[in-house]
């Protein structure tokens, strides 16, 4: 199955192939993807497919990976690999998503693709047990140690009130394209973790954020660096005991994926999926007020895709 | 029969033991059955494991049987400290201009007995305590490699990381280097220096004077079935065997080998081209030979033995130093029931279901768990457990925390001081208890959200409950806490607001239950936006 898909894609119909593989049952005929990025929706929400099919559909709807990754560019993908747990617990971004993102970037002509996280648990165990290390075997992506302080550089954040300077991983600073691939989860401290909060894994000192108004820091980091693309894995969000989870009863199958260039919009939509109002997750209104994106889902061009009835 | 092949065989086995154990103590990610295989034949650890009933470790029994059969093979081929001394002696010869060799020297019997009885008598008097821990050769090797060599190797590794990246060699990662307290480093360094000097000047003198295992096995080896003997008729007294004998135990004048000091390296068998040195079966000697054998075995003086035993007992008494870890002001702070009656209150042990005293009594401070720890939370204690328990592992939550799904230290501990715990059992084994202090908490200090402690808590013993102004603040469910230290490590407050105290009374925590599945939100299939 795996090989077949790769061979198929190699023929060059990246977008088309992705569609033909999804079990679309005629839905896409009614709602075709826009051809050019100019018409691309502000946010794409997909439901009821496999992770890979939903990701393929979302990327196609945003104009294909070529809209984000130009040939010869360097790409960094930042999934959530914070915890030494198996994929069933929903604490990390699913390896299928990471693997498919790497493939798409590869097909778009990326020169280098790097994947990392500044993990909470022991990094080698988290990389292994999340399934992401194995998923990247045989791909062109490099899985980089996020626990190596020498790879981080201090940068100043202009116009910040709390996060005045921050030590950021050089891959985020130096790569041409930064793709954010969070998993949607309950979070005991910040209520919810998704797109913007995932950036806590690209900095060295998280304690500083916790100590200096967590929500404000989460929003202010986006003023320094916004991802080119946010892919939210909401296949089975963790509804409680987050962000680590205690066992598989903490997740609820939702079969959803959200994609947007706007991290504020992605978080706003994700908040709704967990049953929150976006304004109740404090870093979302702060980020919206800073002009980092839109949290007003009613006024947004959202493309909603149902993959199977 | 020509037996010169015994030496290369010994060298090969020794190289294997040395390499695997050195890598293990350097912290290489070797599979634990491999490490356990090579520690399962270490004398003192397996003797402790068997004697305390923590595991059916037969290593010590096997070594006793082997020694009674063929002499101190353990000392030459299995004991990593013995092999290390051979390596040091070999390196030392590289720096010598003049040819150098050791002559026969008489045994230092009194010193041997002093150290042996000291070690033996401290066991009933004060647990494994100081003497066993500091004189077990396997543990001494472990400390030398783990505490002295490992930081140097990691430093070199960290220099190589950028280089490896440039030439695209994968598998090199920067490692955190944790140095033990300076007095500990100096102590371990001094012991190593003593051994190194002795080894480079006098071969296996350490093994034949200080090492209690050497003395015990020497006593048995002098009565072993197979022994090295000199065939006086064939011996031309050329002295080739003397040149390569590291134990200085071949006396050509009397034509005897002191088998209590012979470490069965078999160098002499390979060196003797006259066929005079041979392995003879000892228990079938002719009656005529018996009296001469029995007249003066080097360690047979019974009076001397008793004399040194008394001296040993006195030294043993000195190892029973007062336990200073009890003193604390915890009770003053928190009132009745806190501190006082519990020793080691603020020291957290590795994951053990038993009590701290038993753990300390069985641990020889070999550092294998510390070198193998996946997060680096296990660090050698200084005075935390008391001065007689230097270098035994403790949880250092300023460095890291215990990874919930890891049980590596319980897999590899060779003495059974950290008995094996399957992961599900380890996950409810309580080694400490989190104590929350609201006055230091970010949420109450600055009125902003934080929750780093709860975020890291793997059992959700630390959960966030409603607080002023829509904020949430930590609360500890003591029934769920296992004392892993994730909360303490993660706490961003300068003065930690959550601290784990060790030695809890109730050793088993409640397992985070498989509650009712979390409720889905209303929008079953559609989009809530």
Boltz contact constraints between the chains, C-beta under 6 A:
constraints:
  - contact:
      token1: [A, 45]
      token2: [B, 527]
      max_distance: 6.0
  - contact:
      token1: [A, 84]
      token2: [B, 403]
      max_distance: 6.0
  - contact:
      token1: [A, 84]
      token2: [B, 405]
      max_distance: 6.0
  - contact:
      token1: [A, 121]
      token2: [B, 403]
      max_distance: 6.0
  - contact:
      token1: [A, 122]
      token2: [B, 374]
      max_distance: 6.0
  - contact:
      token1: [A, 122]
      token2: [B, 375]
      max_distance: 6.0
  - contact:
      token1: [A, 122]
      token2: [B, 403]
      max_distance: 6.0
  - contact:
      token1: [A, 145]
      token2: [B, 173]
      max_distance: 6.0
  - contact:
      token1: [A, 148]
      token2: [B, 174]
      max_distance: 6.0
  - contact:
      token1: [A, 188]
      token2: [B, 451]
      max_distance: 6.0
  - contact:
      token1: [A, 188]
      token2: [B, 454]
      max_distance: 6.0
  - contact:
      token1: [A, 188]
      token2: [B, 455]
      max_distance: 6.0
  - contact:
      token1: [A, 188]
      token2: [B, 464]
      max_distance: 6.0
  - contact:
      token1: [A, 189]
      token2: [B, 449]
      max_distance: 6.0
  - contact:
      token1: [A, 189]
      token2: [B, 450]
      max_distance: 6.0
  - contact:
      token1: [A, 189]
      token2: [B, 451]
      max_distance: 6.0
  - contact:
      token1: [A, 189]
      token2: [B, 455]
      max_distance: 6.0
  - contact:
      token1: [A, 207]
      token2: [B, 492]
      max_distance: 6.0
  - contact:
      token1: [A, 210]
      token2: [B, 450]
      max_distance: 6.0
  - contact:
      token1: [A, 210]
      token2: [B, 452]
      max_distance: 6.0
  - contact:
      token1: [A, 210]
      token2: [B, 492]
      max_distance: 6.0
  - contact:
      token1: [A, 211]
      token2: [B, 442]
      max_distance: 6.0
  - contact:
      token1: [A, 211]
      token2: [B, 492]
      max_distance: 6.0
  - contact:
      token1: [A, 213]
      token2: [B, 448]
      max_distance: 6.0
  - contact:
      token1: [A, 214]
      token2: [B, 449]
      max_distance: 6.0
  - contact:
      token1: [A, 239]
      token2: [B, 518]
      max_distance: 6.0
  - contact:
      token1: [A, 240]
      token2: [B, 518]
      max_distance: 6.0
  - contact:
      token1: [A, 241]
      token2: [B, 460]
      max_distance: 6.0
  - contact:
      token1: [A, 243]
      token2: [B, 455]
      max_distance: 6.0
  - contact:
      token1: [A, 244]
      token2: [B, 458]
      max_distance: 6.0
  - contact:
      token1: [A, 246]
      token2: [B, 460]
      max_distance: 6.0
  - contact:
      token1: [A, 246]
      token2: [B, 512]
      max_distance: 6.0
  - contact:
      token1: [A, 247]
      token2: [B, 514]
      max_distance: 6.0
  - contact:
      token1: [A, 249]
      token2: [B, 514]
      max_distance: 6.0
  - contact:
      token1: [A, 249]
      token2: [B, 515]
      max_distance: 6.0
  - contact:
      token1: [A, 249]
      token2: [B, 517]
      max_distance: 6.0
  - contact:
      token1: [A, 250]
      token2: [B, 518]
      max_distance: 6.0
  - contact:
      token1: [A, 252]
      token2: [B, 518]
      max_distance: 6.0
  - contact:
      token1: [A, 252]
      token2: [B, 520]
      max_distance: 6.0
  - contact:
      token1: [A, 269]
      token2: [B, 529]
      max_distance: 6.0
  - contact:
      token1: [A, 272]
      token2: [B, 528]
      max_distance: 6.0
  - contact:
      token1: [A, 272]
      token2: [B, 529]
      max_distance: 6.0
  - contact:
      token1: [A, 275]
      token2: [B, 521]
      max_distance: 6.0
  - contact:
      token1: [A, 297]
      token2: [B, 529]
      max_distance: 6.0
  - contact:
      token1: [A, 304]
      token2: [B, 527]
      max_distance: 6.0
